[in-house]
Amino acid sequence: QVRLVESGGGLVQPGGSLKLSCAASGIIVSITTMGWYRQAPGKERELVASITHRGIQSYADSVKGRFTISRDIVQNTIYLQANSLKPDDTAVYYCSGTWIRSDYWGQGTQVTVSS
């Protein structure tokens, strides 16, 4: 059974940082593509960052240079380091992975950027 559990969200001031974690079980993060998505109120869910099984990272233009996706193979966990946060980054952040031709999602973690 695949399970993805996000953590690390919270309230942060503009310009601040957060590190989101996604602990995976039933899926091996090092041999599949994993991603972070976000969904703001009234908006569609969008891809923020992804990392392939080869470790190739890609980012949405809106977060390039500010966010970094990484993974810990031993912990079977992926991370999203979010720096220089802006109010527009406010959203529920979801971890996602594909495993045996099915897509799996975590429950999400709320990130709120506000002064």
C-alpha positions in Angstrom: 0.0 0.0 0.0 1.4 3.4 -1.1 1.3 6.1 1.5 2.7 9.7 1.2 2.7 11.9 4.3 3.5 15.6 4.1 4.7 17.8 6.9 6.4 21.1 7.5 3.8 23.5 6.5 2.8 26.5 8.5 2.5 30.3 8.7 5.5 32.3 7.6 6.2 36.0 6.9 7.0 37.2 3.4 10.7 36.5 2.7 10.8 33.6 5.1 11.5 29.9 4.5 10.0 26.5 5.1 11.1 23.0 4.4 8.4 20.6 3.5 8.8 16.8 3.9 7.1 13.9 2.2 7.6 10.5 3.9 6.9 7.7 1.5 6.0 4.1 2.1 5.1 1.4 -0.5 6.9 3.4 -3.1 10.6 3.9 -3.7 11.3 7.5 -4.3 14.7 6.9 -5.9 13.3 4.9 -8.8 10.3 6.9 -9.8 9.5 10.5 -10.5 8.2 12.4 -7.5 6.7 15.9 -7.4 5.4 18.7 -5.3 2.2 20.3 -6.4 0.2 23.2 -4.8 -3.4 24.4 -4.9 -4.4 27.9 -3.9 -8.1 28.7 -3.1 -10.1 29.1 -6.3 -7.1 27.9 -8.5 -6.2 24.7 -10.2 -3.6 22.4 -8.8 -0.2 23.2 -10.3 3.2 21.4 -10.5 5.8 23.2 -8.4 8.8 20.9 -8.7 9.7 17.4 -9.7 12.7 15.1 -9.4 13.2 12.0 -11.7 14.6 8.7 -10.8 17.9 10.0 -12.2 17.8 13.0 -9.9 16.9 15.5 -12.6 15.0 18.4 -11.1 12.5 20.7 -12.8 10.6 23.8 -11.5 7.7 26.0 -12.3 8.9 29.4 -13.5 7.2 31.0 -10.5 9.5 29.3 -8.0 12.8 28.9 -9.9 15.7 30.1 -7.9 13.7 30.1 -4.7 12.6 26.5 -4.2 14.7 23.3 -4.2 13.4 19.7 -4.4 15.6 17.0 -3.0 15.4 13.4 -1.7 16.9 11.2 0.9 17.1 7.7 -0.4 17.8 6.1 3.0 14.8 7.8 4.6 12.7 7.4 1.4 11.6 11.0 1.7 11.5 13.9 -0.6 11.8 17.5 0.5 10.9 21.0 -0.8 13.0 23.8 0.5 11.1 27.0 0.0 12.9 30.3 0.4 12.1 33.9 -0.2 8.4 33.1 0.2 5.8 35.4 -1.2 2.1 35.7 -0.4 1.4 34.2 -3.8 3.0 31.0 -2.5 0.1 30.5 -0.1 -1.5 27.2 -0.9 -2.0 23.6 0.1 1.2 21.7 -1.0 0.8 18.1 -2.1 3.4 15.4 -2.6 2.8 13.0 -5.5 4.4 10.0 -7.0 3.8 7.4 -9.8 4.1 3.8 -9.0 3.2 0.9 -11.2 1.3 3.1 -13.5 -0.9 4.7 -10.8 -0.6 8.2 -9.4 -0.6 8.7 -5.6 -1.1 11.8 -3.5 -0.5 12.8 0.1 -3.1 14.6 2.2 -1.4 18.0 1.8 0.1 20.5 4.1 -1.0 24.2 4.3 1.6 26.9 3.6 0.4 30.4 4.5 2.7 33.4 3.7 1.4 36.5 5.4 2.6 39.4 7.6 
